[in-house]
Amino acid sequence: MSSHTQKMLHERTYLIMYDIRDAKRLRHVHKICKQYGLPQQYSVFEARMTQRKFITFLRKVSPIIKANEDQLVCIPMCESCRKQMKVYGQSWDFTHEDSCLII
């Protein structure tokens, strides 16, 4: 089995969404999310990450979030669920192997 195939077996797609009240924190969170995934809407990303990469993402973004003001939601999706996702209007183009979706 190739290393690429092994990596794919251990990756998971995440929908990442956020609602950040402060403009400075919002820009910072958005910048981090762009490093890990592809933007699908203003505050929604799709990311494909290993567990280790996901933990690294959370370690970077968590200190920025103010729990009493902001919200970050990360939803893991299996391939079967992802294939059943319905998108109306502009379609999502999720072809980047090392990216994630963050909403």
C-alpha positions as CSV (number, residue, x, y, z in Angstrom):
1,M,0.0,0.0,0.0
2,S,1.4,3.4,-1.0
3,S,2.0,6.1,1.6
4,H,-0.6,8.3,-0.2
5,T,-3.2,5.5,0.2
6,Q,-2.3,5.0,3.9
7,K,-2.6,8.8,4.5
8,M,-6.0,8.8,2.8
9,L,-7.2,6.0,5.0
10,H,-6.4,8.1,8.1
11,E,-7.9,11.4,6.9
12,R,-11.3,12.6,7.6
13,T,-13.4,15.5,6.2
14,Y,-14.5,18.2,8.6
15,L,-17.0,20.9,8.2
16,I,-15.7,23.9,10.1
17,M,-18.0,26.9,10.9
18,Y,-17.4,29.9,13.1
19,D,-19.1,32.9,14.4
20,I,-16.6,35.4,15.8
21,R,-17.7,38.7,17.3
22,D,-14.5,40.7,17.2
23,A,-13.1,41.7,13.7
24,K,-9.5,41.1,14.7
25,R,-10.2,37.6,16.1
26,L,-12.4,36.9,13.0
27,R,-9.5,37.7,10.6
28,H,-7.1,35.6,12.7
29,V,-9.4,32.6,12.8
30,H,-10.2,33.0,9.1
31,K,-6.5,33.1,8.2
32,I,-5.8,29.8,10.2
33,C,-8.8,28.1,8.6
34,K,-7.5,29.0,5.1
35,Q,-4.3,27.2,6.0
36,Y,-6.2,24.0,6.6
37,G,-9.2,24.0,4.3
38,L,-11.1,25.5,1.5
39,P,-13.7,28.3,2.1
40,Q,-17.1,27.3,1.0
41,Q,-19.0,30.3,2.4
42,Y,-17.9,33.3,4.5
43,S,-17.5,31.4,7.7
44,V,-17.7,27.8,6.4
45,F,-14.7,25.7,5.4
46,E,-14.3,22.1,4.3
47,A,-11.1,20.4,5.4
48,R,-9.6,17.0,4.9
49,M,-7.2,16.2,7.8
50,T,-5.6,13.5,9.8
51,Q,-6.4,13.4,13.5
52,R,-2.9,14.8,14.2
53,K,-3.4,17.7,11.8
54,F,-6.9,18.4,13.3
55,I,-5.5,18.5,16.8
56,T,-2.8,21.0,15.5
57,F,-5.5,23.1,14.0
58,L,-7.5,23.2,17.2
59,R,-4.4,24.1,19.2
60,K,-3.8,27.1,16.9
61,V,-7.4,28.3,16.8
62,S,-8.6,27.6,20.4
63,P,-6.6,30.4,22.1
64,I,-8.2,32.9,19.8
65,I,-11.8,32.0,20.5
66,K,-13.5,33.7,23.4
67,A,-16.0,31.1,24.8
68,N,-18.4,33.7,26.1
69,E,-18.6,35.6,22.8
70,D,-17.6,33.3,19.9
71,Q,-18.4,29.9,18.5
72,L,-16.3,27.4,16.5
73,V,-18.0,24.2,15.3
74,C,-16.1,21.3,13.7
75,I,-18.2,18.4,12.3
76,P,-16.5,15.2,11.2
77,M,-18.0,13.6,8.2
78,C,-17.5,10.1,6.9
79,E,-17.2,9.7,3.1
80,S,-20.6,8.1,2.9
81,C,-22.2,11.2,4.7
82,R,-20.2,13.6,2.6
83,K,-21.4,11.9,-0.6
84,Q,-25.0,12.4,0.5
85,M,-24.5,16.1,1.2
86,K,-26.9,18.2,-0.8
87,V,-25.7,21.6,-2.1
88,Y,-28.2,24.0,-3.8
89,G,-27.0,26.9,-5.8
90,Q,-23.2,27.2,-6.4
91,S,-21.6,23.8,-6.0
92,W,-18.7,23.1,-3.7
93,D,-15.5,22.3,-5.4
94,F,-13.6,20.1,-2.9
95,T,-10.7,18.5,-4.8
96,H,-7.7,19.7,-2.8
97,E,-6.2,16.7,-1.0
98,D,-4.7,18.4,2.0
99,S,-7.4,20.8,2.7
100,C,-10.3,21.0,5.2
101,L,-13.7,22.6,5.3
102,I,-14.2,24.8,8.3
103,I,-17.6,26.3,9.0
